């Protein structure tokens, strides 16, 4: 009897922590094949490349927890990247979009980009909560519309649709540099992702908004009856997501060193996939910050690790697709058992 209890406890622990078990086995498998993979440089590269994706995924995750979705995330990232890049070009750059524009302090263009995407996120929330348009349709329409806005802004005379480059040194430093520690350097991108993750963890776990978010995802009608203002809370959650997309977009522009109207394309699908793999339920009401981060890291390790091993990118897509299907199947089965 005692052994059965122990086995049951072990199985429960494995089910509750399966994402971290998968992550450990994934890293271990790659290291067994190629021990050189386990180095400080590779670890920093993986974390750095994951940073902006973590910020996007945390925005998407909040919406998924309310039993919604957001297909416009990637296009908002692109809009923020184009806006911030166009306002933070070097003063002496020959193809500057706004040649007569004075040089702004770094935070102003970043804040402008975040405000714009935050307002678009709020608009998503209004459409979903007040007009009761299904989140899939509402954000699909926003995705298409934002791409049109970004393309109009991007394709401006006299230079037309060419990458917005020549970014100022302070912007490049903001996204590409880091804090020296011994022989290595901790990129600022990792620090930004850590700060955002802590803020979102506090919102989800220590505030009324976080409690309401889980209540809405679990049962919106019960949440209404218990006094939760569903409309207000949904608008705030979508707004926060938009702000996160905006910040991530500025980081992407600075990290890459340029921006186009296709920056951020399909990022929303990667974010949704990472959330699902990280234990965020598509049915709503379930999700953790740590799980989302682990989900992003799993996909980044797959991308980086398999490329490190010389595996074809096509095989990588197959592996990622199988992981997504298995994660959703596992989630559906777990919910079916609870019912």
C-alpha positions in Angstrom: 0.0 0.0 0.0 2.8 2.3 0.9 4.6 1.5 -2.3 1.4 2.3 -4.3 1.2 5.7 -2.6 4.9 6.4 -3.4 4.4 5.4 -7.0 1.3 7.6 -7.2 3.2 10.5 -5.7 6.0 10.1 -8.2 3.6 9.9 -11.1 1.8 13.1 -9.9 5.2 14.9 -9.6 6.2 13.8 -13.1 2.8 15.0 -14.5 3.1 18.3 -12.7 6.7 18.9 -13.7 6.8 17.1 -17.1 7.9 20.3 -18.9 11.1 20.6 -16.8 11.8 16.9 -17.2 11.6 17.2 -21.0 13.9 20.2 -20.8 16.5 18.3 -18.8 16.3 15.3 -21.1 16.5 17.5 -24.2 19.7 19.2 -23.0 21.2 15.9 -21.8 20.5 14.2 -25.1 22.2 17.0 -27.1 25.2 17.0 -24.7 25.6 13.2 -25.0 25.9 13.6 -28.7 28.0 16.7 -28.6 29.6 17.5 -25.2 30.9 20.9 -26.6 27.3 22.1 -26.6 27.4 22.5 -22.8 29.4 25.7 -22.6 28.9 29.1 -21.1 28.9 30.8 -24.5 26.2 28.5 -25.8 24.1 28.9 -22.7 24.3 32.7 -22.9 23.5 32.6 -26.7 20.4 30.5 -26.0 19.2 32.7 -23.2 19.9 35.8 -25.2 18.0 34.6 -28.3 15.1 33.5 -26.0 14.7 36.8 -24.2 12.5 38.7 -26.5 10.5 35.5 -27.3 9.9 35.1 -23.5 8.5 38.6 -23.3 6.1 38.0 -26.2 5.1 34.6 -24.8 4.2 36.1 -21.4 1.9 38.6 -23.2 0.2 35.8 -25.2 0.0 33.5 -22.1 -2.0 36.0 -20.1 -4.6 36.0 -22.9 -4.6 32.2 -23.2 -5.2 31.9 -19.5 -8.5 33.8 -20.1 -9.4 31.2 -22.7 -8.6 33.7 -25.5 -5.8 33.9 -28.1 -3.8 36.5 -29.9 -2.8 36.2 -33.5 -1.8 39.8 -33.8 1.3 39.5 -31.5 3.9 39.1 -34.2 2.6 42.0 -36.3 2.6 44.3 -33.3 6.2 43.3 -32.6 6.9 44.3 -36.2 5.1 47.6 -35.9 7.0 48.5 -32.7 10.3 47.5 -34.3 9.7 49.8 -37.3 8.6 52.7 -35.2 11.5 52.5 -32.7 14.1 51.9 -35.5 12.8 54.9 -37.6 13.1 57.2 -34.6 16.5 55.9 -33.4 18.6 56.1 -36.5 22.1 57.6 -36.2 22.1 61.4 -37.0 24.7 61.0 -39.8 23.0 58.0 -41.5 22.6 58.8 -45.2 19.2 57.0 -45.6 17.6 58.3 -42.4 13.8 58.1 -42.6 13.3 61.5 -40.9 16.5 63.5 -41.9 15.4 66.6 -40.0 14.3 64.8 -36.8 16.3 65.7 -33.7 18.0 62.9 -31.8 15.7 61.6 -29.1 16.6 60.2 -25.7 16.5 56.5 -26.0 13.4 56.0 -23.8 11.1 58.2 -25.9 10.9 56.1 -29.1 10.7 52.9 -27.0 7.9 54.4 -25.0 6.1 55.6 -28.1 6.2 52.1 -29.6 4.9 50.5 -26.4 2.1 53.1 -26.2 1.0 52.4 -29.8 1.0 48.6 -29.4 -0.6 48.9 -25.9 -3.5 50.9 -27.4 -3.9 48.3 -30.2 -3.9 45.6 -27.5 -6.6 47.5 -25.6 -8.6 47.7 -28.9 -8.3 43.9 -29.1 -9.7 43.7 -25.6 -12.6 46.0 -26.3 -13.5 44.1 -29.5 -13.4 40.7 -27.6 -15.1 41.8 -24.3 -17.6 44.5 -25.4 -18.6 43.3 -28.9 -18.2 39.6 -28.0 -16.2 38.8 -31.1 -14.3 35.5 -30.7 -10.6 36.2 -29.9 -9.4 34.2 -32.9 -11.4 36.4 -35.3 -10.8 39.7 -33.5 -7.0 39.2 -33.3 -6.9 37.7 -36.9 -8.4 40.9 -38.1 -6.0 43.0 -36.0 -3.1 41.0 -37.4 -4.0 41.8 -41.0 -4.8 45.4 -40.1 -1.6 46.0 -38.2 0.5 44.5 -41.0 -1.1 47.0 -43.4 -0.4 49.9 -41.0 3.2 48.8 -40.6 3.7 48.4 -44.4 2.3 51.9 -45.1 4.6 53.4 -42.5 7.6 51.3 -43.7 7.1 52.0 -47.4 7.6 55.8 -47.2 9.3 58.1 -49.7 11.9 58.9 -50.7 13.6 55.6 -50.0 10.7 53.2 -50.2 10.5 49.7 -48.7 14.1 49.1 -47.7 15.3 47.9 -44.2 15.4 50.6 -41.6 19.1 50.5 -40.6 21.8 52.8 -39.4 20.5 52.6 -35.9 22.1 54.9 -33.3 24.9 53.5 -31.1 22.9 53.9 -27.9 20.1 51.8 -29.3 22.5 49.1 -30.4 24.1 49.1 -27.0 20.7 48.9 -25.3 19.9 45.7 -27.2 23.2 44.1 -28.0 25.6 44.8 -25.1 25.8 43.4 -21.6 27.4 43.4 -18.2 31.0 41.9 -18.2 31.4 39.1 -15.7 34.9 37.6 -15.9 35.6 36.3 -19.4 31.9 36.4 -20.3 29.2 39.0 -20.6 25.6 38.8 -19.4 23.5 40.4 -22.2 21.1 43.2 -21.3 18.4 41.2 -23.2 18.6 38.5 -20.5 18.3 41.1 -17.7 15.2 42.7 -19.4 13.6 39.3 -19.8 14.2 38.5 -16.1 12.7 41.9 -15.0 9.6 41.4 -17.2 9.2 37.9 -15.9 9.3 39.0 -12.3 6.8 41.8 -12.9 4.4 39.4 -14.7 4.8 36.8 -11.9 3.8 39.4 -9.4 0.8 40.5 -11.5 -0.4 36.9 -12.0 0.2 35.7 -8.4 -0.1 38.7 -6.1 -2.7 41.0 -7.5 -6.4 41.2 -7.9 -6.0 41.3 -11.7 -4.1 38.0 -11.7 -6.7 36.3 -9.6 -9.5 37.6 -11.9 -7.5 36.5 -14.9 -7.5 32.9 -13.7 -11.2 33.1 -12.7 -12.2 34.4 -16.1 -10.3 31.6 -17.8 -11.8 29.0 -15.5 -15.4 30.0 -15.8 -16.3 33.5 -17.0 -20.0 33.2 -15.9 -19.0 32.2 -12.4 -16.5 35.1 -12.4 -19.2 37.6 -13.3 -21.5 36.2 -10.6 -18.7 36.6 -8.0 -18.4 40.3 -8.9 -15.5 40.2 -11.4 -15.7 43.0 -14.0 -14.9 40.7 -16.9 -14.9 43.4 -19.6 -12.5 45.7 -17.6 -10.1 42.9 -16.7 -10.0 41.5 -20.3 -9.2 45.0 -21.7 -6.3 45.4 -19.1 -4.9 41.9 -19.9 -4.9 42.6 -23.7 -3.4 46.0 -23.0 -0.5 44.5 -21.0 0.0 42.0 -23.8 0.3 44.8 -26.3 2.8 46.7 -24.2 4.9 43.6 -23.9 4.8 43.1 -27.7 5.9 46.7 -28.1 8.9 46.3 -25.8 9.9 43.1 -27.4 9.7 44.7 -30.9 12.1 47.4 -29.9 14.5 44.8 -28.5 14.2 42.8 -31.8 15.0 45.9 -33.8 18.1 46.7 -31.7 19.2 43.1 -31.5 19.1 42.6 -35.3 20.3 46.2 -36.1 17.4 46.9 -38.5 13.7 46.5 -39.0 11.3 45.8 -41.9 7.5 45.3 -42.2 8.2 41.6 -41.9 9.9 41.8 -38.5 8.0 39.6 -36.0 6.3 37.6 -38.7 4.8 34.3 -37.2 6.2 35.1 -33.8 2.7 34.7 -32.4 2.6 31.0 -33.4 5.9 30.4 -31.8 4.7 32.1 -28.6 1.4 30.2 -28.5 3.3 26.9 -29.1 5.8 27.7 -26.3 2.9 28.5 -24.0 1.1 25.3 -24.7 4.3 23.2 -24.3 4.9 25.2 -21.1 1.6 24.0 -19.6 -0.7 26.9 -20.4 -4.1 25.3 -21.1 -5.9 26.3 -24.3 -9.1 25.8 -22.2 -8.1 28.7 -20.0 -7.5 29.0 -16.3 -4.1 27.3 -16.1 -0.6 28.6 -16.7 2.6 29.7 -14.9 5.4 32.1 -15.7 8.0 29.4 -15.1 6.2 27.1 -17.5 6.0 29.7 -20.2 9.8 30.4 -19.8 10.5 26.7 -20.0 8.4 26.3 -23.1 10.3 29.1 -24.9 13.6 27.6 -23.8 12.6 24.1 -25.1 12.0 25.5 -28.6 15.1 27.6 -28.5 17.2 24.6 -27.4 15.7 22.6 -30.3 16.5 25.4 -32.8 20.0 26.0 -31.4 20.9 22.5 -30.4 19.8 20.7 -33.6 21.5 23.4 -35.7 24.6 22.9 -33.5 24.4 19.2 -34.4 24.0 20.0 -38.1 20.4 18.7 -38.3 18.4 19.9 -41.3 16.1 22.8 -40.5 13.2 20.8 -42.1 13.8 18.1 -39.4 13.7 20.8 -36.8 10.2 21.8 -38.0 9.0 18.2 -37.8 10.3 17.8 -34.2 8.7 21.1 -33.1 5.4 20.1 -34.7 5.4 16.7 -32.9 6.1 18.4 -29.6 3.2 20.8 -30.0 0.8 18.0 -30.9 1.9 15.9 -28.0 1.7 18.9 -25.6 -1.9 19.7 -26.7 -2.9 16.0 -26.6 -1.5 15.7 -23.1 -3.4 18.9 -22.0 -6.7 17.6 -23.4 -6.3 14.2 -21.8 -5.5 15.8 -18.4 -8.6 17.9 -18.6 -10.7 15.0 -19.7 -9.6 13.0 -16.7 -10.6 15.9 -14.4 -14.0 16.0 -15.8 
